[in-house]
Amino acid sequence: MIQLLWIELVSKLAAGLILVAVPLTAIKVMGLPRAPTAFWPRLLGGVLIGIAAATYMDASVRLGHGLSLAGSMVINLATGLTLGSMLFLKQGPETVRGRGMLWLVTVCLIGLALIEIAYI
């Protein structure tokens, strides 16, 4: 269980830091629709960093006082299903690369959620 929390921490922290540091470059590299400003990608990056911090609290500092594995599972499942729904309804990016990246993220999030369900 602790290993899954560390995977959660590293993946969310890395994505959050990238979105905060170079948001427009990150969405361009992934082939996602260009945002008019860096506000929303940076806001998402800040949220991901916050979730990573809560995961750190749960995994090491005060076990059980941060984001639990069940919380991570729900976040992953909700995000994966939301992304998958948007892609299925063709409301995602127009580029093949963008759609491919988001399908990959969707599969990874739902897969990780299913693994986490087994450990809850």
Legacy VTK file of the C-alpha trace (Angstrom):
# vtk DataFile Version 3.0
C-alpha trace
ASCII
DATASET POLYDATA
POINTS 120 float
0.000 0.000 0.000
2.798 2.428 0.892
4.434 1.867 -2.529
1.213 2.905 -4.270
1.075 6.077 -2.187
4.644 6.903 -3.229
3.739 6.320 -6.899
0.800 8.707 -6.375
3.079 11.281 -4.748
5.780 11.229 -7.420
3.389 11.254 -10.400
1.184 14.072 -9.090
4.120 16.155 -7.869
5.942 15.811 -11.205
2.860 16.739 -13.247
2.052 19.621 -10.889
5.552 21.076 -10.994
5.646 20.886 -14.795
2.264 22.618 -15.089
3.298 25.337 -12.638
6.741 25.915 -14.189
6.016 25.676 -17.931
2.239 25.376 -18.409
1.926 26.522 -22.006
4.916 24.469 -23.126
3.535 21.394 -21.330
0.158 21.569 -23.026
1.814 22.222 -26.396
4.138 19.200 -26.030
1.171 16.973 -25.107
-0.823 18.223 -28.102
-3.638 19.669 -25.992
-5.675 22.733 -26.985
-3.789 25.955 -26.333
-5.055 27.901 -23.362
-5.452 31.674 -23.783
-3.478 32.188 -20.556
-1.417 30.027 -18.228
-3.943 30.511 -15.402
-5.905 27.239 -15.666
-2.950 24.908 -16.309
-1.085 26.513 -13.393
-4.143 26.216 -11.160
-4.367 22.519 -11.969
-0.640 22.206 -11.235
-1.168 23.791 -7.823
-4.008 21.390 -7.059
-1.844 18.414 -8.065
0.978 19.654 -5.825
-1.531 19.936 -2.961
-2.742 16.386 -3.523
0.888 15.217 -3.597
1.506 16.972 -0.271
-1.541 15.279 1.278
-0.291 11.947 -0.027
3.106 12.627 1.574
1.395 13.378 4.873
-0.467 10.080 4.727
2.507 8.014 3.592
5.168 9.262 5.965
4.557 12.120 8.363
1.287 11.220 10.093
-0.023 7.946 8.740
-3.758 8.258 8.239
-3.894 12.067 8.524
-3.491 13.001 4.895
-5.038 11.761 1.699
-5.783 8.062 2.084
-5.386 5.392 -0.564
-9.176 5.401 -0.889
-9.049 9.154 -1.550
-6.434 8.666 -4.256
-8.534 5.906 -5.799
-11.600 8.140 -5.973
-9.618 11.028 -7.491
-8.045 8.722 -10.097
-11.341 7.062 -10.971
-13.267 10.343 -11.235
-10.546 11.979 -13.328
-10.130 8.945 -15.579
-13.863 8.594 -16.169
-14.215 12.330 -16.837
-11.365 12.318 -19.354
-12.657 9.136 -20.967
-16.157 10.582 -21.267
-14.868 13.789 -22.848
-12.764 11.810 -25.319
-15.626 9.424 -26.130
-17.910 12.404 -26.820
-15.181 13.980 -28.998
-14.832 17.019 -26.733
-11.091 16.623 -26.272
-8.164 17.856 -28.312
-8.319 17.861 -32.082
-4.832 16.449 -32.645
-4.106 12.732 -32.815
-1.203 13.209 -30.395
-3.439 15.027 -27.916
-6.138 12.356 -28.045
-3.528 9.622 -27.728
-1.929 11.260 -24.702
-5.281 11.696 -22.978
-6.338 8.108 -23.696
-3.032 6.962 -22.216
-3.617 9.086 -19.111
-7.205 7.798 -18.881
-6.128 4.159 -19.036
-3.354 4.752 -16.485
-5.677 6.530 -14.042
-8.414 3.904 -14.233
-5.848 1.097 -14.051
-4.207 2.628 -10.987
-7.645 3.090 -9.385
-8.434 -0.592 -9.947
-5.122 -1.621 -8.362
-5.826 0.678 -5.423
-9.282 -0.869 -4.951
-7.547 -4.207 -4.422
-5.502 -2.734 -1.550
-8.309 -0.867 0.218
LINES 1 121
120 0 1 2 3 4 5 6 7 8 9 10 11 12 13 14 15 16 17 18 19 20 21 22 23 24 25 26 27 28 29 30 31 32 33 34 35 36 37 38 39 40 41 42 43 44 45 46 47 48 49 50 51 52 53 54 55 56 57 58 59 60 61 62 63 64 65 66 67 68 69 70 71 72 73 74 75 76 77 78 79 80 81 82 83 84 85 86 87 88 89 90 91 92 93 94 95 96 97 98 99 100 101 102 103 104 105 106 107 108 109 110 111 112 113 114 115 116 117 118 119
